[in-house]
Amino acid sequence: MLPISTDAPIYYFPFATIGLIFINVVCLLMTELGSPDAFELWGPWALEHGNGLHPLQWVTSNFIHAGFEHPGQSHEG
């Protein structure tokens, strides 16, 4: 699953791609290793449907993980 090599020419080092992967891993670890009530911490950054227009949530919700097996699903009950 991991790309070892490519026959396509690479002109620039993928700083942005590696940065986004790093941010996602850090956010996943923060939500997995955090308290059981982690939703209170990252809940305001999650995308909420029907609660007004919040464009910042369109970006921040991409980094929120509700669990290792199910990224992006809320723990609301």
Number of C-alpha atoms within 10 A of each C-alpha: 3 4 5 5 6 7 5 6 6 8 6 6 8 9 8 9 10 11 11 12 12 12 13 16 13 13 16 19 14 15 20 15 10 12 11 10 11 15 18 10 11 18 16 12 19 22 21 14 8 6 7 7 11 13 9 11 14 14 13 14 17 14 20 23 23 17 15 11 8 9 13 16 12 15 12 6 3
